[in-house]
Amino acid sequence: MASIKSYLWTNVFLILTMLVAVVVRLVPVVLSWPYAVGFDTNALYIPAMIKGPPDIQTIFTYPGLHFLVLWVLYRIYPQPFVILDVLGVFLQGTLALSLYLYVKRAILLSNKHSAFASIVFTVAPITLRLTWDQYRMSLCLAAIMFAFIAIEAVSNRKKILAIPLTMLVILVNPLPAVLLLIAMLTHGLIKLREKKPFAIELTAALIGIAIFLVQQVSVTASGRLATTIPIGLVTMPEGLNEGLYGLGYLIFTSWPLLILAPLGWKTRDNQHHSIWLYSTMFFALVALLFGVITIPPPFTYLMISFPLSVLVGRALMNHHRNPRFKILFAIVLLFLLTNAVTYVDSSPLSPTPYTNIGQSFRYYMPMGYLQSTVPTSYEADLIQLLTTALATFPSNSTFYVPEQFYGFALMLPNTRNANIVNLGEVDPWIPSPFSLIRPGDQSYTIWFAGNSGWYGVSTVPSNFIASQIEGPFALYKINS
């Protein structure tokens, strides 16, 4: 008993850190039960679980190893919503742990300051957005921080763990993979110049680069090499517009961290988190100013709460005796905690006052945490309509299901053996997939009833006739 008390007392700040992370992510799990929150989690991960093991190319390239893990978990326990909920809580806790250990060992913060830095990281709006549905990025970010911790270890046996962790990141998601490779290669070369141990880090970086290049290059039907790296060119005014929009998103989601982070910044900082911060800003802003675009800046900024939280931790270490800093930090932390608690139990149908300010970012930042591809309060109606439709379709029916609802349709008994077709995502920035449906005697689709405006769709084609309605949703028969 004494040893247990001693262990708990010694690790009280680590336990507090983990407890905050788990509770914050557990709140939406409880409130949305029996459903799971998140867009990608429901639209992409559920079909990945149900449709069978991914092929080798899928595992090795995109969507990556994560889909194999999901399929295996589903084979063990075929309850998609439970799997998604457990993974969400697990990843939130793992991220908190990895940030705590990184600032403690790489920045040499005390246990108390490490806990505060990790809690700030957990409740930052941008981190909550990340763990809402970006499970692959969350897994990568945790693995990356553990890789950086391993590299800073004294023992080569611990340093070498950076190699499998790097390979894991490369096989899971390309965005954090690129940032990781840049950070490791740059940091390794700096170590080489300073005549410090560098071999393992550069080896990990070179192995990662080799795997990444093989992933990104494919052979076309004509025998030519092609790349899947999403790089495009835009005019400088377009790039400036994208960059400013991204900066607005960054300020909206991260202003509390941006206030404190400069107080922890130091010149000539060559540590991993600083290189990571510079690389993120380059892809999200600088490259755009020169007309080069990769992915939308808001997605790139999902990677920025890690370095900003580290700088907040260093600011705590440097200024914790300053009364004015204590007041500023207390105000920021109070806002972050209050915002997090109100955000994770909010619905997009009634956004919190702060979230409502960011309506212009609603396609990147959910206006309420309690939603999947629809508000969780709508989900029972959607499931009921899908269940009824799949049980009553005429023979040889074709059911065209938007990607937002496709995973739900796959979960339910298809007693009439309808041909369920993934129609693709309904997105305000691309042509409506409803126009691609070929009308037929037994063709059906499902969408919101009336002029809902969800996902930018105010009306459906005139030959879509509502045959069943359940709550805000309608089953449409598609006439010739």
N, C-alpha and C positions, 0 to 999 in steps of 0.2 A: 504493500500500500504506500509506503514511504517513497519507494522508487517511482511509482506512478505519479504521486504528487510532485516529486522533484522534476520529472520529465515534463509534466504539464506546466509547471511554473517556469522552467527553462525555455519552453517553446510557446509561451502564452501569446506572444505577438504573432507568431506564425499561425497559431490556431485561430486567433482573431481574424487574421487576413483571410484564411480559408473559409471561416464561418460567414463573414460578410459576403464573399463571392457566392457561396452556395445558397445562402438565403435570398440574395438578390435575384438569382436565376431561378430559384425554386418558386418564387411568388407567381410568375406567369404560368408555370407548370400547373400549380394548384388551381389557379383561377380559370385556366383554359381547359382543364380536364373534362372529358377524356381526349381532347384534341391536342395538337402540338402547334406552337407558334412558328412563324417563319415562312418566307416565300420559297426559297430554294429547298428548304427542308421538305416541304410538301410537294412542290411541283417537280423537283428533280430527284430527291433522295428516295422517296417512296417508290417511284417506278424502278429505280436502280435496285432496290431490295427485291421487288416482286418479279421482275422480268427475266431473272436468271443471271448466272455469273457473267461478268464482262469478259470480252475476249482479251487476248494478250495485248493487242494494239491499244485498246481502251485503257487497260491498266497502266501501260507504259507511257501513254501520251495524255490525251484528254478524254474523259474527266479525271482519269488517274486512279491510283491505288485505293483511294477512299471508297470508290464504288464497290470494289471487291470486299472491303471491310464491312460495308453496309449489307451486302448480300450474305456474307457469312453470319453476321449477327441475326439477320432475318431467318436464316435456316435454323439457328439455335433457338430463337424465340420469335415466332411470327406475329409480333404485335408492333407494327410500324410506329404508331404514336408513342408507345412506351420507349422504344429504342431511341427515337428522336429526343424525347424529354430527358432520358438518362444521359445521352451524349451532350445535350446542351448544358446540363448542370456540371457534368464531368469536365467539359472544356473550359467553362467559366472558372472552376476551381483550379484547374491545371494552369491556366493563364496567370491567375493570381499568384500561385506558387512559383512559377517560373520568373515572374517579375520580381517577387520578393527575394529569391535567391540571386538573381542577377545583380540587383543594386547592393545586396549585402556582400557579394563576393567580388564583383567587378568595380564597384564604386566605394566599397568598404563602409557602407552605412551601418549604423547601429541597428539592433533588432527593432527598436521603436520606430526609427525613421524609415526603415525598410517596410515596415507594416503600413505606415502612413502613405508611402509612395505606392505600394501595391493597392491599397484601398482607393486612392485617387484614380489609379489605372482602372480598377474594376468598375467604378461608378461613373467614369467619364462617358458622356453620351456617345462618343465615337466607338468606345469599346462595347457598350450595350448594343449599338447597331451591329457591330461585328458578330457578336455571339447570338444575335437574334436568328440569323439563318446562315451565316457564312462559316459553316463548320470546318470546311477544308482550310480556309485562311486561318481560322482559330487554331487548328491543329498545327499548321505550319509555324505560326508565330510562337507557340509554346515550344515547339521543337527547335526553332531558331535560337531562342533565348537559352535553352539548355545547351545548344551547340556552342554558343558564345561563352557560357560558363565553363564548359569542358576545355575550350581553348585556353582559358586563363588559368587552368589548373596547373599545379607544379608537376604532378605525376604524368608521365607519358601514357600510362594505362588509362587515365581519365581523359587526357587530351584526344586520344584516338577515337573516343566516342563521337567526336565531331564528324567523323566520316560517315557512319551509318545515319546519323541525324541529318546530315546534308543530303544524302541520297533519298531519305524519306521525304524531305521537303520538295526535292526536284520531282518526285513521282506523285506528288499530291496537288500542287497548284503552282502555275508559272509566275504569278506576280511576286509573291514572297520569295520564290526561288531566285528570280533575277536580283532582287534587293540583297538576298543572302550572299549570292556569288560575288556581287560588287563589294559588299562589306568585307567578306573574307579575303578576297584577292587583294584589295587595297590595304587592309590591315596586315596581311601576310607580307606584302612588299615593304611596308613601313618597318615591320620587324626585321626584315632582311637588311634594310638600309641601316637600321640601328644595331645590327649584329646581335640580335636577340633570337631565341628559338622561334623558328618559322616553318620548319619542314612539314609538320603535320597539318597545319592550317592551309598552307599552299597546296599540299597533296589533296586535302579535302576539297578545296576550291577547284582544282584542275579536274578531279574526278567528276565533280558536279557539273562543271562546264562541258565536259565531254558528253555526259548523259543528256544534258539539256540540249546541246546542239543536235544530237541524234534524234531526240524527241521532236524538235522543231522543224526538221528537214524531212520532207517526204518526196517520193517519186511520183510525178504525174502520169496520166495515161499515155502521154506522148514520150515518156522517158526522161523528161526534164526534171530538174530539182526545183522544188517549191518550198517556201517556208510558211509556217502557220503563225509566226510572230505577228501580232496585230499592230503594225506600224502604218500610219497613213500621213498624208500631207494635207494641210489646210492653209488658207491664206493667213497672213499675220493678223488681220483684224478678227478673223474667226478664232484663231488661236488665243488672241487677247481676250475675246469674249468668253471662251471656254475657261481660260485661266482665272478670270475674275469671278466667274460663277463658282469655280472650285474653291477659290479663296473665301467666298461668302459661305460656302458649305463648311469649310474648315473653321471659320470664326464661329458659326452657329453651333457646331458640335464640339468645339474644343477651346472656346475662349477662356474658361477658367484655367486650363493648363497653359495657354499662351501667356497669361498674365504672370504666372509664377516661373515658367521655364527659363526666361532670360536671366533670372536671378541665379540659376544654376549653370549657366553657360560659361565656358571658359575658352580662351583662345588656344589654338594649337591642340585641340582635343582630338586625338586620333583613335579613341576607343570605338568599339563596334557601334554603339548606339548613335554616336555623332555621325559616322559615315552613313548609317542607315537613314538618319534625318536628312542629310544633304541629298542622298540619292532619291528619297521620296519627293522632296521639293523639286528636284530636277525634273522628274517624270511628270509630276502634277502641275508644274508651273513653268519652269525655265524652258523646257523643250517646246511647250506650246507657244511661247513668245517667238520662237523661231519657225513656227509652222509645222512642228512634228507632234503628232498625237498617237498615243498607244491605246490606252483605255480611258474612259471618262475620269476626270480628276477625283470625283467623290469616292470612287472605288480605290484609287491609289491612296487616298488619305485614310482609308481604313487601317493602314499600316503605321500611322503616325502617333497613336497614343502610347506606343512602347517607348520611343525616344523622349517624347515630351514628359512622360511620367518619370523617367529616369532623371531628367533635368530638374523636375520638381523635387525629387528625392535629394539631389545634390543641393538645391536651394535650401531645403530643410537643414541639411548638415551645416551649411555655411552661415545661416542666419537665424538658427533656432533660438538664440539668446536675444534677438532684437525684438522688443515689444511690438513695434509697428508691423514687423513681418508676422508675428504670431497672430495679430488681429486679422491681417490680410488672409493668412492661411486658414484661419478659423472660418472666416466669411466664405471663402471659396469652397472649403470642405462642406460647410453646412448647405450651400447651394447644391453641390454635387449630390450629396446624400438625399436631400429633399427632392431634387429633380429625379433621381434614380427611382426612389420609392414610388413617386407619383406616376412616373413614366411606365414602369414595368407592370402596373395594374390598370393601365389606361387602354381604352378602345379607340380605334380611328374614327368611330362615330361620335366620340366626344373627346377630342384631344385636350391635353393639359394646356393651360395658357401659354407656357413657354414653347411647347411643341408647335402650337398653332402659329407662332411667329414664323416658323420655317416651312410654310405651305409651299413656297417655291422650290423646296428640296424634297417634296413628298415622294418622288419616284426613287429617291436614294435613301431617305430617312423615313421609316414608317411613322405615320402620324399617331399611332398607338401600338403598344407592344402586343396587345391581345388580338393578333390577327395572323392568319396563315396567308393563303392567297385571297381569303375573304375574312371579314371580322369573325372571330371565333363564336360570337353570338349568332351568326348566320349559319354556322357549319352544320348544325343538326338538320336544318331545312334542306341544305344542299345534299347531305347524305341520304335523307329520306326520299328526295326526288330522284336521285340516282338509283337508289334501291328499288323504288317502284318502277322506274323506267326499265331497268335491266330485267325485271321480273315479268314485264307485260309487253315487251316489244314483239311485233309480228316476226315470223320466221324470216331469215335472210336479211335482217335489218343491218344497216350500217350506222354506227353511232359516232359522229364526229365530235370529239371532246377537246375543248381548248386545253392547252398545257396546264393552265391554272387548276383545272379540275381532273386532269387525266389520272393522277395518282390515286385520287379518291375512287374513281371508277374502277380501277384495277383491283382495289381492295375488296370490292363487293361481289357477291355471288352473281355470276353472269348466267342465270338459269336458262335463258333463251338463246344462248350462244351467239349473241350479237357480235358483229365485227367492230371492235372498239378501235377507233383511229385517233392518234394524237394529231390534233389540228395545228399545233404550234402555239406559241405564246401570243396572246392578244396584247398589243403594245401600242401606245399612242404614237411611237416614232416610226413604225413600220406599217405597210399596207395591212388592212384587216384580213386575217386568215379566213374569215367567213366567206369572202369572195372566191375562195379556192374550192369550196364544196361543190361537188357535182350533184345537182338535184336528182332525185329518184323516187320511186314509189315508196321505198322503205328507208329513207334517209332522215336522220334526226340529229339534232345538236342541243346543247344546253347552254344557257347564259342567263344573265340577269333579265328580269321582266321589265317592260316599259322603258322609259328614257332615263336609265340609271346614271349614265355617265361614267360608270366604273371602267377603269383602264382606258379612258378616253373614248369609249364607245357610247354614243347617245342613242343610236337606232340600229336595228338589225335589218337585213335586206327584206324587201316587201314580200318575198315568197316564203319567209319564215313564219309559220302559223303556230301560235302557242297552243299546245294540246293539253298540257298539264302545268299547273302553277303551285309552287310550294314556297310560302314566304316571299322573299325577294327574287326567287329564281323561277325560270320557266323552261319547260321542255318544248322544243320547237320541231314541228314536222316540216320538212323542206319540200315544198311543192315544185313541180316542173314549171 
